[in-house]
Amino acid sequence: SPDEGWQVYTSAQAPDGKCLCTAVIPVQGSCSRDLRSHQLRQLTEKVQNISQSMEVLDLRTYRDLQYVRNTEALMKGLDSRLRVAAESQKSLNAKSFQQELKDKMTELLPLLPVLDQYKADTRLIVHLKEEVRNLSGSLLAIQEEMGAYDYEELQQRVLMLEARLHACMQKLGCGKLTGVSNPITIRASGSRFGSWMTDTMTPSADSRVWYMDGYYKGRRVLEFRTLNDFVTGQNFVQHLLPHPWAGTGHVVFNGSLYYNKYQSNVAVKYHFRSRSVLVQRSLAGAGYNNTFPYSWGGFSDIDFMVDESGLWAVYTTNQNAGNIVVSRVDPQTLEVLRSWDTGYPKRSAGESFIICGTLYVTNSHLAGAKIYFAYYTNTSSYEYTDIPFHNQYSHISMLDYNPRERVLYTWNNGHQVIYNVTLFHVIKTSGEL
């Protein structure tokens, strides 16, 4: 799982020949997942529970003690009355004395449950003393094992390191794709085809996941609060789109879902918070309804993507003879700002994604696929590549790059999978800027 270990996934080549790397630590710092830290949290919870039990015991004891004090005078009075009765039996009225004793005993009856409670509390105190003794030994062992570092201090050091690594990653910026990691399966759910994603432009604290099962006529979008909720299938809300989708080339960008409206070449921008369509616009000449899909079909004619520079649409037209067209799209108006004809036939592509303005294309959606073609929009040039791409479940129907997390999101035969990427960077010194 990506949450369980450190990951190094971005490399760089500095002018002096040194290799620089960006490391990503787990969502939760490794110390917080350490066995001893887990034990420490458990012990802390036990201490809290014992403290609460002691408070309840103290309140109950105080209440019962007040009652015992009140009955003390009553018992002394009863004892005195019995002595008087024993000394003057002749003058004693048996009937009245019997009634008097009965009344006194009635007043003393509530003392019995109080005494029972005292017995139970005594057993509880013995148990709590044993718990405290065990806790003391466990805490001492943890303290010896953790050594000189205070736990809170260690946690702060990890957080500072995480911030420095994140800042380093941001400075590296864009680069050329040189490698893709082995797949990391997040979850197995849904049908053979579908799409899942996180927002590409929200703060790192926002870890919501969106899930769209199926490749056509769908309208149901599930929004999970966190990646862990997505893994367990809990804590989600449902959005019902006003227009059904086609394909799996959807993307969430800055709080809105961008998707292809079913049986049309219309792009739709749906805003999650307001639960409404903000804008929709036709992509002029774009093929739809399986006219120019990827090799796997599935109405994948129009594929929306986001990279470090913004929103893109990948599709093709009759004018381009079925070759892939890459278009920069205004995220507010859905207007096409500029287009490039890559010359690569879309029906021969398994899937594609954009990193730093470069379109990368796989040669198949099946097992044995590799990243075979790259088109550079900054120079309007292309090259053929040979980057291995492990297709673990043999049928990819969605592949997208997330620039915020620098990972590839994939739907692979009913499995939701991610890949880390390695980018090559040329770092310029200040004198070269």
N, C-alpha and C positions, 0 to 999 in steps of 0.2 A: 504494500500500500504506500502511496506517496506521503502519507502522514507519519510513517514509521521510521524514516531514515533520511540522512543527508543526501542531497542530489547535486552533482556538479554537471552543469549542462551547457555552459557557454564558455567558449575559449576565445583568446585574443592573442594577436602577435604584435608586440611592441617594437619600435625601431631598434632597440638594443638587443633584440632577439629573445627577450624573456617571454615566457608563456604566462598569460594571465587567465584566471578562471573566475567564473561567478558560481558561487555555491548557494543553493536554496536549502534552508533547513525546514523541518516539518512545520506544519501549521501551529502545532504546540511544540515548544522547545523540548529538546531531548531530555533535559533534566526533569521536566514536568512529567515525562513518561517513564522515568527511571523507576526501577523496582523499589528502591529505598524511599524515593519520594512518594510513591504510591502508598507504601506502608506508613510513611509519616502522615499522610492525609488521613488514612484510616485511624491511626492512633489519635490524631487531633479530634476526629469525630467522636471517638470513644470518650475522650476527656470531656468534650462538650456534653455528651449524653450523661456521663457520671455527674457532672456539675449540675445539670438539670435535675437529676434524680436526688441529689443532695439538697437542692433548694426545696423541692417538693417535700422531702423528708423533714427538713427544718420547719417548714410552715405547718406541717401536720403535727409534729411534736409540740410546737408552741401552742397550737390549738388544744391538743389533748391535755397538755400540762395545765392550761387554764381551767379545763373542766375538772381535773383531779384536785386542784386547789379549791375549787368551789365545793366539791363533795367532801373535802377534809372536815370542814366545820359540821357538815351534816352527819358524818360518821361519829365525830366526837360527841355530838348531841345525842345520838342514838345509844352510844356506849354509856353515857351518863344516865340516860333514862332507864337502861337495863339494870344498872347498879341500884338505882333508887327502887326499882320494882322488886329486886331481890331482897332488899332490906325491909321493905314494908309490904309483905305479901298479903297481910290481913286487910289492909286498907285499900288494896288494889282492886279496881273494877276490871274483871277479866275481859269483858266485852269491849270496853273502851280502850283497854291496853292493846288488845288484838287489832283493833282498827287503826290505832296509832302506829303500831309496828308495820302494818300493811302499807300505810301511806309512806312511811319512811323508806321501806324497801322499794316501792314503786319509783321513788325519786332516785334510788341508787341503781336501778336496772340499766340505764344507759352507760354505766361504767363498764359493763361486760364487753361490749364491742370495742370500747377504747382499749381494754386490756388485750383483746385479740389482735388489734392493730399494732399494739406495742410488740407483741410476739413476732408478727410479720416483719415489722420494721427492724427488729433485731437480726432476723435472717438476712434482710436486705443489706444491712450495714456490714455483716460478715462478707457478703458477696462483693460489695463495693470495695472493701479493703483488699480483697484478693485481686480485683481488677486493677486497682491502683498499683499494687505490688508488681503485677505483670507489666503494666504500662511503663513503670520506672525502669525495669530491666530492658524492655524493647527500645525505649528512648536512649538509654545509655549506649546500647549496641550501635544504634544509628549514628549517634554523635561521634563515637569512636571511628566508625567506617567513613563518615563524611569528612573527617579530618579537620583541617584548619578553616575551611570555608564555611561560613554561615549559609544556611539554605537560602535565605532571602537575598543575600549578597550574590550567591551563585546564580540565582534566577535573574537578577538584574544584569549580571554580566552577559548572560545568554541573550537577553532582550537587546542590550546594546550591540552585541555582535550581529544579531539579526538585522538591526537597523543599518549598520555599516554595510552588510552584505547587500541589502536592498538598494542602498545608495550607490554602491559600486555597480550593481546590475543596471541601474538607470543611466549611469554615465557611459556604459559600453554602447548603448544605443543599438543601431541597426548593424547587420552583418550578413554575410553570405552563408546559406545553409550548406553545411558539410557533413552532417550526420543526424540520424534519428535513433533514439534509444529503442530498446526492446519495449514491447507494449506492457502497460500496467492496467490490468482489468479492475475497474471500479465497481461495476455491478453487472449482473446478467438479468435483464428484464425486457418485457415488451416483445414485439414481433420481430421479424427478420430485418425490417427497414424502419428507420426513424432518425431522430435528431435530438441532441442534448447539448447544453452550453451554459456558460456563465456570462455575465455582462463583461464586455471587453473594455469598459471605460469607467467603472465605478471604483471607489476606494477599496483597498485590499481587505478592509474589514467587512465589506459586503460580499458574502460568499454564497449568495443565492444561486440555485441551479434550476434551469428550465428544461422541461422534458416534453417531447412531442412524438408520440408513437404513430407509425404509419407514414406513407408517402403521398397519399392523395385523399381529398374530401375531408380531411381531419379538421376539427375546430377546437379540440380540447387541449389546452396547455396547462401543465402542472408546474407550479412554482414552489420549490423546496427551500426552506429557510437556510440550510447549510448543506455542505457536501456530505456530512455525516448523516443528516436527515435523508438525503437522497439515497445513500447507501442502504439505510434501514427502511426506506419507504414511508417515513413518518413526517409529520409537521409540514403539510403542503396546502396550498390554496389552488383553486381551479379557475382558469380564465377560459371563457367560451368566446372564441373569435367570431365576429359578425360575418366574415367571409372565410370559406374553407381554403386550405392551403394545397399547393401542388409541390411535389418533390420533397427534398430534405435540406435544401440549401438556405435554411433560415439562420438569422443571427440576431443576438441581443446586443444593442449598442446604446449606451447612455439612457437606460430605462425604457427603451422601446424595442419591439420585435419587428424586424424587416423580413417579409416573406412574399412569395409569389402566389397571387390569387389563382385559385383553381380554374382551369380551362380559359386562361387568358395570359397575356404578357404584362399584366398589371402588377406593379410593385406596391405593397401595402406597408404602411408604418402604423403599428398598433402600440399605443401607450399603455403600459401596465397599470400605473397608478390611477389614471382616469378611466381605465377600461374602455377606451374609445379609439377609433381610427383617426389619426391626426391628418394624414394625407395619403393619397394613392395616385399613382401616375403610370401610364403605359410606357414601356421601354420600346421605343420606335423600332419596328422591324424584327424584334426579338422572337425567335421561335418558341413555341409552347406546345403543350399536350403531346409530348414525346416526339416532336419534330426534330429537335437536336439535343437529345439527352446525352449523359455519360454512357459508357458502354453497358452499365447495368440497367439502364432504362429508368423506370420509376418516376416519370414526369420530371426528371432532373434537368430540365432545359435551362432554368435560371437559378444561379447559385450566388447568394449574397455572402460577402466576406468583409472582415475588418482587419486592418493591420495598424502599424504605428502611425500611419498618416491619415487614416479615416476609413470611409465606407466605399466598397467596391461591388460591382455586379459582373458576374462572368456568365456569358451566354453566347449565342451565335445567331446569324441572320442568313437569309438567302443570298444577300449581296456579298457576304463574306464566304460563300460557298461551304458553309458548315464548319468553318474554322473558328476557334475560340476567340471571342472578343472580350477584352478587359476594359471596363469603364469605371472611371471615378464618378461617384454619385454624391450629390449634395444631401446630407442626412436630414436636412430640414425640409427641402422641397421635393426630393427624389429626382431632381433634374440631373441629366447626364452632363458632366463637366468636360470630360475628354475620353476618347476611346482609342484602343490599340488593337490591331489585327495581328494575332500571334502567329498565324499560319499553321497552327496545329489543329488537326481535325478533332472536333469534340467527341464524336462517336468512338474514337480510338482511345480516349482518355478514361481511366478508371475513376479518378476524382482529382481535385486540384485545391490549392490553398495559396494564400498570399502572405509573404513575410517581407517587410521593408520594401514594398513596391515591386517585388519580384513574384511572378506567378510560377509555382512549381506544380508539375503535372505528373501523376502516376500513369504507368502504361497499362494497368489492369486493376480491376476491383477484386480479383481473385488471388489465391495463394500464389506466391512467386512474384508479386508485384515489386516494382522499384520506382523511385522518383527519377523519371526518364528525361524530363524536359524542363527548362527554366527560361522564362521570358522577363527581361529587365525593362520595366517601363521608363526608367530614368534615361536609358540610352536607346530605347526602341530596338533592342537586339535580343538574340536568343542563343542558347547553346543546349546541346544534349548532355545529360548528366547520367550518372550511374551510382545513385545513392541507395543502399539497401533499405528495404522497408518490410519489416516482418508482419505479414498479414496472418495473425494467429488463428482467426476463426473463419477465414476463407471467403468472406463476402462483405466488403465495405460499401456502405450506402451513404456515408456522410463523413467528411473530413474537413476540419476547420482549424485554423490557427488562432490562438488567443494571445494578443500582444501583451496584455497585462500580466499573464502568468507564464508566457513563453512556452506553451505546450500545444500539442495538437490534440483536438477532441475528435473522437471517432465513434461511429456506430458500426459495429462489426458483427453481423449475423445474430442480433439480439443481445449483444454485449456492449456495454459502454466502456470505452477504453481511452487512455491518454498516452501520448508519447512526449518525452522531453526532446528538445532539439539542440544541436550544437551549431553555433554560428561562428564564422571566422571574421575577425575584426582587424582593421588596420588602425592602430592608435597613433594619432599625430601628436608630436610634442608641441609646446606652446610656440616655439619658433617657426613651426610649419603652418600655423593657423593664419 
